[in-house]
Structures are given as C-alpha cells and as structure tokens.
C-alpha cells in the first residue's frame, strides 16, 4: 500500500541518509530507490554537512549516535541553514529519549532501529505529506503577499502589541513612510498620525462580544502639512478561532477625486434643498390652509382638486429627498459605522411597522421565521432602508387582498433576505431595468401608483456598498420575489 502511494508521487523529493552503519545506509537507499526517489548517503555527520552545503535535500534520515559530529550538531546546523528540510531521526531503542529531545529541537519524527521497509516507507510518506503541507502554506502566503502588494488600496496589519506584521507598498506611499523596513516596527513609527493610531487603539480595545468596522476620513495635510489628499480609513479587529483580538487591519482608500466631486454635488444639493423643497413645503402648507377652509368655504369638488395637487407636490418633495439619498450613496463618501447586526430583529420590527398599512388594504403581511440567522456586519439604518423599500413596493404593487411574505435564511456564506408578494408581477423586459434610477413599471394596473422610481435604485446601491448582491424572480399576474444577499459576519 505504502509502496504504491509513494510511487504515485509526481514530484519526488530528494533524500539524504546520514548513518555510520553501512547496512542501514544501503538498506534505506535500496528501498527508497525502488520507490523512485533520488537517495544520497553519508557515513558521518561531517560528510553529511558537506553534502547539505552543496545541495538541498527535502528529507534527511539522520542517526543521532555517530562518532565525531553527533546527530544533534548536524540537526542544529541543518535547521539554521535549511529550515524547510524535514528531518527524520534514526535511533536505537536505548536512545528513544534522545529522539524525543531531537524532536523538541526541530526534528519531524523518529524511527527506531531495527525497522522494516514498510515502516520506512510509511515514515517517508508522512514526511512527504508534511513537506507538501509546508510548501502549500508557503505558496499560499506568497500568493497572498503578491495579491496584497498589487492592491491600489493601502493595507496594514498589526499584532496585539501594535507592531506591524504586514504593510503593502500602497500603504507606505499613502503615509509617506520611506524607511527600508516596516515589518516589526511599532505602528506609530510607520503611521506618524495620531488619528490613525487612535483608530487602531480603539480596534484593539474592542470587547470580544463586539465586532465593529471603524471608519473615518483622514487627510495627511491636517497633521503634517502634506499633500491635500483625503483617504477613507477603515479599521477592524483580527481575531483567532476563540474570538480573541490578535491584531488590527487598517485599510486606506484614496477618495480625493470623489471628495472634490462631492463638493460640486453638495453645492447642487444645497441649491435643490433651498430652491425646491422649501417652496414646495410652503405650497403644501398653503394648500392645507385652503382645504381646511381657513380661507373660506371649499366645495367638495374644490377639496378633491386640492387633494390631487397636494399629492403631486408631496411627490416632488419625496423625489427631492430620495435624490439626495441616492447622491450620498453613489458618492461613497458617507463613512457610516458598521456593526454586527441581528437581522431577525430588524425583520420583526419592519414587518410590524408596515403591517397596519398593508392591513388597511386587506393585504396579509407575514413574517416567516425559520432557523437562526447569522449576524452581518452592516449599517443598521441602511439595512432598515432596504427592507422598508422592498416592503413598501410590495404593498404598492399588490392588489387588495394580496399576500406578502418576509423571510430570512442562511445560504453558504451569505444571509438572504426575501420579500415575496402575490402582486401584479414584472415582465422579463422590465426586470432588466427596474434597478435604474427613475425607471417605473407602467401598465394599466400600475399607472396610477405614485412613486419616484428611485426606491430600488437606492436598494441596489446600498446592497453593493455592503459587498452583497440581489436578484428578482417575477411573473406577470402571479407576483414577485426580491432576494437580497449580504455576507455573514463569519466571513
């Protein structure tokens, strides 16, 4: 069995046998060569070290009890010069305690004399698995390091003592750190920013029961008079499997261009707020005075007209408010704190809030509670807005007597929120366009429904800002189901 297993290995490791007994050297070489390995031998520790200096060996079978240079001395030098070589100690039964001591000093395992060919093959197979595992870890670390180093965002990680364990070139450029080495340095020496250092302090001091992503805007020019740049700084704790804080991860994203664009948007938003919303609210107040009869008697027909005018103006007020919300979300500059959220609680609160309006039209709104939901890292107000928009649309686009179901479930690494209705449904052509700003489905059943066409666009932007995604299932005349997927906090 072992023989077959070793022969299936594609990349054969090189093996060195260091033992002063000729029969042990020859026996090991004969068995392992039959299995297809490249095997070299040395009859003493000094010769073994000479060979190791000239050539790297993946696996070394090393006798401890040898004249001149002992196996312990060879082990120490190999571990110093070739730490990735796997060493198997060969020992007699009388020196098992020495073998255990050798393992404490870095040996992989030991095989006592006398041993059979099958025992040798088994031990070599175990060493190969171990070597491959180490290589896989090294390759994965190398790939991860290359990936992080190629990121345009700055990434720095610290340990619990605030010493830098990872710092990519983009981060060094952003904080203008030009020294040769950042790894191992105190974070304060690399950052040279009280604001960023305080952000890491807050993260490391975060209680184990909390898991928050702290977010701030940071500008180097505020602290050191550097370039007029603005960065989004986000910091979150790094925890082990027991939930203990073992470090912090700080990410910097350049938002300078977006910040300048946001200033232009802000000026426009201010103009809209002052020049549009304020006059419209004044008009609404005057219409209220007229409809209440405070300026004189109003006939039923006049009151009906005033009601329609008021509804239209209120629609414009809502449109201006939702335009402001959409502009803020699209700018990506509102750094809202994210926290670990219990979605089950949010679903219960939203279903209770929207139920009276649904029941006023004899629409059944039911919360389907299944198994426990994993928490998500998100902004509470944003998640509430997602659920509120979807439930509001379900009520608006369902006939009297319809049924709406709100539910949540865990799917792989995501938490899924679903709103299902038995309303008018959406045609396949419209399904491709409903998430575009201002687009509204209009047919003989929906043309009288008042809305801005921005609700689903806002939902889509919020979900994407939380690294999630959504999809819709719908059939005309049978209803629609909107699914929102948000990454679970475990990820």
DONUSE-104383 format. One record per residue (C-alpha): residue number from 0; chain; x, y, z. Coordinates in nm, 3 decimals, decimal comma. Example, Ala and Ser with C-alpha at 12.3 -4.5 7.8 and 13.67 -1.06 7.14 Angstrom:
2
k/c/east/north/up
0/A/1,230/-0,450/0,780
1/A/1,367/-0,106/0,714
END
This chain:
491
k/c/east/north/up
0/A/0,000/0,000/0,000
1/A/0,273/0,247/0,102
2/A/0,487/0,140/-0,191
3/A/0,201/0,222/-0,432
4/A/0,134/0,551/-0,256
5/A/0,494/0,664/-0,280
6/A/0,515/0,568/-0,647
7/A/0,217/0,791/-0,725
8/A/0,408/1,099/-0,614
9/A/0,483/1,311/-0,919
10/A/0,748/1,539/-0,778
11/A/0,989/1,313/-0,590
12/A/1,171/1,479/-0,300
13/A/1,546/1,435/-0,268
14/A/1,654/1,224/0,033
15/A/1,982/1,204/0,226
16/A/2,064/0,918/0,467
17/A/2,327/1,007/0,729
18/A/2,428/0,700/0,936
19/A/2,757/0,541/1,034
20/A/2,616/0,187/0,987
21/A/2,663/0,070/0,629
22/A/2,375/-0,179/0,639
23/A/2,132/0,097/0,746
24/A/2,254/0,331/0,470
25/A/2,241/0,064/0,200
26/A/1,906/-0,075/0,317
27/A/1,737/0,268/0,319
28/A/1,887/0,356/-0,019
29/A/1,778/0,027/-0,179
30/A/1,415/0,055/-0,056
31/A/1,370/0,420/-0,145
32/A/1,539/0,397/-0,486
33/A/1,297/0,116/-0,572
34/A/1,016/0,363/-0,499
35/A/1,165/0,614/-0,742
36/A/1,338/0,856/-0,504
37/A/1,677/1,019/-0,551
38/A/1,877/0,899/-0,249
39/A/2,226/1,003/-0,136
40/A/2,416/0,866/0,164
41/A/2,680/0,990/0,407
42/A/2,871/0,773/0,657
43/A/2,926/1,050/0,914
44/A/2,791/1,388/1,024
45/A/3,079/1,586/0,874
46/A/3,028/1,435/0,528
47/A/2,654/1,486/0,559
48/A/2,702/1,858/0,631
49/A/2,936/1,890/0,333
50/A/2,674/1,737/0,104
51/A/2,397/1,954/0,251
52/A/2,609/2,263/0,188
53/A/2,641/2,171/-0,181
54/A/2,282/2,052/-0,236
55/A/1,943/2,098/-0,077
56/A/1,771/1,780/0,047
57/A/1,398/1,775/0,115
58/A/1,412/1,484/0,361
59/A/1,709/1,384/0,578
60/A/1,728/1,050/0,764
61/A/1,969/1,127/1,048
62/A/2,134/0,893/1,300
63/A/2,186/1,059/1,639
64/A/2,464/0,837/1,773
65/A/2,761/0,893/1,541
66/A/3,132/0,948/1,613
67/A/3,297/1,284/1,557
68/A/2,995/1,508/1,493
69/A/2,676/1,392/1,664
70/A/2,332/1,393/1,507
71/A/2,230/1,678/1,741
72/A/2,505/1,901/1,597
73/A/2,402/1,812/1,242
74/A/2,037/1,882/1,329
75/A/2,121/2,228/1,466
76/A/2,323/2,329/1,157
77/A/2,063/2,197/0,911
78/A/1,782/2,383/1,089
79/A/1,988/2,702/1,079
80/A/2,078/2,676/0,709
81/A/1,786/2,476/0,561
82/A/1,483/2,526/0,790
83/A/1,249/2,379/0,527
84/A/1,427/2,040/0,523
85/A/1,232/1,766/0,702
86/A/1,450/1,559/0,938
87/A/1,365/1,204/1,049
88/A/1,580/1,077/1,336
89/A/1,714/0,719/1,327
90/A/1,773/0,580/1,675
91/A/1,812/0,262/1,871
92/A/1,559/0,162/2,135
93/A/1,802/0,268/2,409
94/A/1,806/0,625/2,278
95/A/1,434/0,696/2,242
96/A/1,461/0,978/2,496
97/A/1,728/1,135/2,274
98/A/1,491/1,110/1,979
99/A/1,224/1,295/2,172
100/A/1,476/1,563/2,259
101/A/1,567/1,588/1,889
102/A/1,200/1,645/1,802
103/A/1,189/1,928/2,053
104/A/1,481/2,081/1,863
105/A/1,304/2,063/1,527
106/A/1,311/1,704/1,402
107/A/0,989/1,588/1,234
108/A/0,974/1,237/1,383
109/A/1,192/0,938/1,468
110/A/1,212/0,575/1,356
111/A/1,370/0,324/1,597
112/A/1,612/0,052/1,488
113/A/1,555/-0,209/1,366
114/A/1,280/-0,108/1,122
115/A/1,119/-0,281/0,826
116/A/1,097/-0,148/0,469
117/A/0,724/-0,083/0,520
118/A/0,794/0,120/0,835
119/A/1,050/0,321/0,643
120/A/0,808/0,383/0,356
121/A/0,534/0,487/0,598
122/A/0,762/0,736/0,774
123/A/0,884/0,883/0,442
124/A/0,523/0,912/0,318
125/A/0,432/1,105/0,635
126/A/0,732/1,331/0,586
127/A/0,629/1,395/0,225
128/A/0,277/1,496/0,334
129/A/0,427/1,727/0,596
130/A/0,668/1,879/0,343
131/A/0,388/1,935/0,094
132/A/0,173/2,100/0,362
133/A/0,458/2,338/0,444
134/A/0,505/2,413/0,074
135/A/0,132/2,476/0,030
136/A/0,134/2,717/0,323
137/A/0,441/2,894/0,186
138/A/0,287/2,915/-0,162
139/A/-0,041/3,047/-0,022
140/A/0,141/3,309/0,184
141/A/0,341/3,407/-0,124
142/A/0,026/3,438/-0,339
143/A/-0,150/3,639/-0,069
144/A/0,152/3,867/-0,029
145/A/0,168/3,929/-0,404
146/A/-0,205/3,999/-0,419
147/A/-0,193/4,246/-0,130
148/A/0,119/4,414/-0,270
149/A/-0,059/4,474/-0,602
150/A/-0,363/4,637/-0,443
151/A/-0,411/5,007/-0,509
152/A/-0,557/5,045/-0,159
153/A/-0,319/5,069/0,133
154/A/-0,328/4,771/0,371
155/A/-0,151/4,742/0,705
156/A/-0,194/4,476/0,975
157/A/-0,062/4,484/1,330
158/A/-0,035/4,232/1,609
159/A/-0,189/4,283/1,953
160/A/0,122/4,478/2,062
161/A/0,071/4,726/1,775
162/A/0,372/4,603/1,581
163/A/0,343/4,593/1,201
164/A/0,313/4,243/1,056
165/A/0,202/4,344/0,705
166/A/0,232/4,667/0,509
167/A/0,190/4,688/0,132
168/A/0,364/4,945/-0,093
169/A/0,044/5,146/-0,144
170/A/0,009/5,197/0,230
171/A/0,372/5,306/0,265
172/A/0,318/5,559/-0,013
173/A/-0,004/5,693/0,141
174/A/0,151/5,751/0,485
175/A/0,479/5,862/0,320
176/A/0,690/5,603/0,502
177/A/1,020/5,577/0,317
178/A/1,233/5,367/0,552
179/A/1,368/5,032/0,433
180/A/1,171/4,807/0,668
181/A/0,822/4,848/0,813
182/A/0,759/4,490/0,934
183/A/0,829/4,459/1,305
184/A/0,824/4,833/1,369
185/A/0,574/4,991/1,614
186/A/0,269/5,108/1,422
187/A/0,316/5,464/1,550
188/A/0,657/5,491/1,379
189/A/0,507/5,390/1,044
190/A/0,183/5,587/1,067
191/A/0,309/5,909/1,226
192/A/-0,058/6,001/1,268
193/A/-0,237/6,035/1,599
194/A/-0,574/5,988/1,427
195/A/-0,482/5,658/1,261
196/A/-0,302/5,529/1,570
197/A/-0,609/5,611/1,782
198/A/-0,822/5,416/1,532
199/A/-0,602/5,108/1,586
200/A/-0,613/5,158/1,965
201/A/-0,992/5,161/1,956
202/A/-0,997/4,845/1,746
203/A/-0,755/4,652/1,970
204/A/-0,952/4,757/2,280
205/A/-1,283/4,641/2,129
206/A/-1,464/4,389/2,356
207/A/-1,478/4,033/2,226
208/A/-1,859/4,041/2,209
209/A/-1,845/4,335/1,965
210/A/-1,721/4,332/1,607
211/A/-1,730/4,676/1,451
212/A/-1,566/4,825/1,145
213/A/-1,449/5,172/1,246
214/A/-1,441/5,426/0,964
215/A/-1,308/5,781/0,940
216/A/-1,182/6,027/0,683
217/A/-0,812/6,106/0,715
218/A/-0,606/6,374/0,544
219/A/-0,224/6,383/0,581
220/A/-0,231/6,759/0,534
221/A/-0,423/6,809/0,859
222/A/-0,143/6,661/1,071
223/A/0,179/6,719/0,880
224/A/0,105/6,973/0,610
225/A/0,146/6,717/0,333
226/A/-0,042/6,696/0,003
227/A/-0,408/6,795/0,004
228/A/-0,533/6,436/-0,013
229/A/-0,826/6,265/0,154
230/A/-0,838/5,896/0,244
231/A/-1,111/5,668/0,369
232/A/-0,962/5,487/0,670
233/A/-1,131/5,165/0,781
234/A/-1,010/4,953/1,070
235/A/-1,140/4,623/1,202
236/A/-1,011/4,365/1,453
237/A/-0,838/4,043/1,352
238/A/-0,939/3,756/1,579
239/A/-0,838/3,396/1,637
240/A/-1,072/3,097/1,647
241/A/-1,153/3,169/2,014
242/A/-1,266/3,521/1,928
243/A/-0,968/3,690/2,096
244/A/-0,818/4,007/1,947
245/A/-0,480/3,921/1,796
246/A/-0,436/4,236/1,588
247/A/-0,594/4,502/1,371
248/A/-0,627/4,558/0,996
249/A/-0,621/4,914/0,864
250/A/-0,719/4,992/0,503
251/A/-0,672/5,329/0,330
252/A/-0,863/5,420/0,013
253/A/-0,794/5,739/-0,181
254/A/-1,119/5,938/-0,213
255/A/-0,966/6,273/-0,307
256/A/-1,124/6,292/-0,653
257/A/-1,457/6,173/-0,523
258/A/-1,439/6,427/-0,241
259/A/-1,392/6,709/-0,489
260/A/-1,683/6,581/-0,696
261/A/-1,888/6,556/-0,379
262/A/-1,830/6,923/-0,315
263/A/-1,985/7,002/-0,652
264/A/-2,276/6,772/-0,569
265/A/-2,313/6,930/-0,227
266/A/-2,346/7,273/-0,381
267/A/-2,613/7,140/-0,616
268/A/-2,789/6,959/-0,331
269/A/-2,794/7,277/-0,124
270/A/-2,949/7,460/-0,413
271/A/-3,215/7,191/-0,457
272/A/-3,290/7,188/-0,084
273/A/-3,322/7,565/-0,066
274/A/-3,473/7,646/-0,404
275/A/-3,709/7,347/-0,447
276/A/-3,800/7,174/-0,123
277/A/-3,859/7,484/0,086
278/A/-4,100/7,649/-0,160
279/A/-4,281/7,317/-0,213
280/A/-4,329/7,273/0,160
281/A/-4,465/7,628/0,179
282/A/-4,710/7,549/-0,101
283/A/-4,821/7,234/0,082
284/A/-4,885/7,440/0,394
285/A/-5,095/7,692/0,198
286/A/-5,296/7,413/0,032
287/A/-5,361/7,270/0,381
288/A/-5,498/7,610/0,485
289/A/-5,731/7,616/0,184
290/A/-5,850/7,256/0,219
291/A/-5,925/7,306/0,590
292/A/-6,150/7,600/0,498
293/A/-5,948/7,855/0,694
294/A/-5,953/8,093/0,397
295/A/-6,319/8,047/0,324
296/A/-6,566/7,771/0,236
297/A/-6,441/7,498/0,000
298/A/-6,673/7,288/-0,212
299/A/-6,629/6,910/-0,230
300/A/-6,506/6,939/-0,589
301/A/-6,252/7,206/-0,493
302/A/-6,135/6,993/-0,199
303/A/-6,083/6,698/-0,436
304/A/-5,872/6,913/-0,671
305/A/-5,667/7,048/-0,380
306/A/-5,606/6,690/-0,263
307/A/-5,472/6,587/-0,605
308/A/-5,248/6,897/-0,620
309/A/-5,120/6,828/-0,269
310/A/-5,038/6,466/-0,361
311/A/-4,845/6,576/-0,668
312/A/-4,646/6,835/-0,475
313/A/-4,575/6,583/-0,199
314/A/-4,442/6,353/-0,471
315/A/-4,197/6,625/-0,576
316/A/-4,086/6,671/-0,214
317/A/-4,029/6,294/-0,184
318/A/-3,841/6,295/-0,514
319/A/-3,601/6,567/-0,395
320/A/-3,541/6,377/-0,068
321/A/-3,469/6,050/-0,246
322/A/-3,243/6,227/-0,495
323/A/-3,035/6,349/-0,203
324/A/-3,020/5,997/-0,056
325/A/-2,913/5,848/-0,388
326/A/-2,646/6,114/-0,442
327/A/-2,498/6,045/-0,098
328/A/-2,491/5,669/-0,153
329/A/-2,341/5,694/-0,503
330/A/-2,068/5,930/-0,384
331/A/-1,940/5,659/-0,148
332/A/-1,817/5,926/0,089
333/A/-2,054/5,883/0,382
334/A/-1,846/5,667/0,612
335/A/-2,114/5,509/0,826
336/A/-2,010/5,280/1,109
337/A/-2,092/4,917/1,054
338/A/-2,176/4,684/1,337
339/A/-2,273/4,324/1,395
340/A/-2,649/4,318/1,334
341/A/-2,922/4,073/1,433
342/A/-3,125/4,064/1,111
343/A/-3,408/3,865/1,272
344/A/-3,481/4,160/1,499
345/A/-3,478/4,407/1,208
346/A/-3,718/4,187/1,009
347/A/-3,958/4,169/1,302
348/A/-3,950/4,548/1,353
349/A/-4,005/4,624/0,985
350/A/-4,289/4,375/0,947
351/A/-4,468/4,531/1,246
352/A/-4,414/4,881/1,109
353/A/-4,558/4,806/0,763
354/A/-4,839/4,571/0,873
355/A/-5,100/4,842/0,955
356/A/-5,068/4,996/0,607
357/A/-5,097/4,654/0,444
358/A/-5,398/4,558/0,654
359/A/-5,574/4,883/0,557
360/A/-5,598/4,728/0,209
361/A/-5,672/4,377/0,335
362/A/-5,320/4,266/0,239
363/A/-5,171/3,992/0,455
364/A/-4,810/4,065/0,562
365/A/-4,650/3,765/0,728
366/A/-4,301/3,720/0,874
367/A/-4,171/3,368/0,804
368/A/-3,928/3,279/1,082
369/A/-3,713/2,977/1,002
370/A/-3,384/2,878/1,157
371/A/-3,143/3,118/1,327
372/A/-2,979/3,381/1,105
373/A/-2,608/3,453/1,112
374/A/-2,525/3,814/1,201
375/A/-2,396/4,052/0,934
376/A/-2,157/4,346/0,953
377/A/-2,364/4,636/0,820
378/A/-2,507/4,979/0,889
379/A/-2,840/4,944/1,072
380/A/-3,011/5,238/0,903
381/A/-2,909/5,110/0,559
382/A/-3,045/4,760/0,623
383/A/-3,370/4,902/0,758
384/A/-3,399/5,113/0,442
385/A/-3,350/4,803/0,222
386/A/-3,630/4,611/0,395
387/A/-3,857/4,916/0,416
388/A/-3,825/4,994/0,044
389/A/-3,894/4,635/-0,060
390/A/-4,194/4,602/0,170
391/A/-4,329/4,941/0,060
392/A/-4,303/4,838/-0,305
393/A/-4,472/4,505/-0,233
394/A/-4,768/4,684/-0,075
395/A/-4,787/4,947/-0,353
396/A/-4,773/4,695/-0,637
397/A/-5,016/4,439/-0,494
398/A/-5,395/4,441/-0,528
399/A/-5,627/4,443/-0,229
400/A/-5,640/4,103/-0,062
401/A/-5,289/4,002/-0,174
402/A/-5,030/3,824/0,043
403/A/-4,674/3,937/0,129
404/A/-4,411/3,721/0,297
405/A/-4,091/3,850/0,458
406/A/-3,826/3,590/0,538
407/A/-3,457/3,533/0,605
408/A/-3,227/3,234/0,562
409/A/-2,858/3,139/0,559
410/A/-2,715/3,036/0,221
411/A/-2,347/2,935/0,224
412/A/-2,151/3,245/0,329
413/A/-2,445/3,483/0,288
414/A/-2,760/3,578/0,474
415/A/-3,057/3,605/0,238
416/A/-3,348/3,844/0,297
417/A/-3,655/3,784/0,079
418/A/-3,977/3,977/0,016
419/A/-4,238/3,774/-0,173
420/A/-4,575/3,908/-0,290
421/A/-4,872/3,791/-0,496
422/A/-4,898/4,126/-0,671
423/A/-4,901/4,242/-1,031
424/A/-4,563/4,094/-1,124
425/A/-4,293/4,229/-1,355
426/A/-4,234/4,137/-1,719
427/A/-3,892/3,995/-1,821
428/A/-3,816/4,314/-2,017
429/A/-3,888/4,536/-1,716
430/A/-3,688/4,313/-1,480
431/A/-3,368/4,419/-1,657
432/A/-3,442/4,788/-1,598
433/A/-3,618/4,821/-1,261
434/A/-3,296/4,899/-1,071
435/A/-3,214/5,200/-1,290
436/A/-3,287/5,541/-1,134
437/A/-3,631/5,687/-1,219
438/A/-3,749/5,375/-1,402
439/A/-4,102/5,267/-1,313
440/A/-4,315/4,984/-1,447
441/A/-4,621/5,140/-1,607
442/A/-4,920/4,948/-1,739
443/A/-5,294/4,958/-1,694
444/A/-5,262/4,824/-1,336
445/A/-4,973/5,040/-1,215
446/A/-5,003/5,372/-1,396
447/A/-5,196/5,532/-1,107
448/A/-4,941/5,430/-0,840
449/A/-4,745/5,732/-0,719
450/A/-4,369/5,692/-0,684
451/A/-4,029/5,836/-0,775
452/A/-3,867/5,530/-0,935
453/A/-3,569/5,563/-0,700
454/A/-3,650/5,307/-0,429
455/A/-3,499/5,002/-0,600
456/A/-3,202/5,204/-0,725
457/A/-3,128/5,303/-0,365
458/A/-3,166/4,940/-0,251
459/A/-2,921/4,824/-0,518
460/A/-2,660/5,087/-0,425
461/A/-2,683/5,004/-0,053
462/A/-2,654/4,629/-0,111
463/A/-2,349/4,674/-0,335
464/A/-2,190/4,910/-0,081
465/A/-2,214/4,621/0,168
466/A/-2,048/4,376/-0,078
467/A/-2,376/4,197/-0,136
468/A/-2,596/4,129/-0,437
469/A/-2,964/4,088/-0,519
470/A/-3,188/3,915/-0,767
471/A/-3,556/3,918/-0,859
472/A/-3,798/3,643/-0,959
473/A/-4,127/3,755/-1,108
474/A/-4,413/3,651/-1,330
475/A/-4,679/3,887/-1,459
476/A/-5,007/3,831/-1,276
477/A/-4,855/3,598/-1,015
478/A/-4,627/3,825/-0,811
479/A/-4,260/3,895/-0,743
480/A/-3,985/3,787/-0,503
481/A/-3,684/4,006/-0,428
482/A/-3,381/3,835/-0,272
483/A/-3,103/4,035/-0,101
484/A/-2,774/3,859/-0,015
485/A/-2,541/4,010/0,247
486/A/-2,210/3,849/0,357
487/A/-2,233/3,692/0,701
488/A/-2,015/3,825/0,982
489/A/-1,830/3,491/0,989
490/A/-1,673/3,588/0,655
END
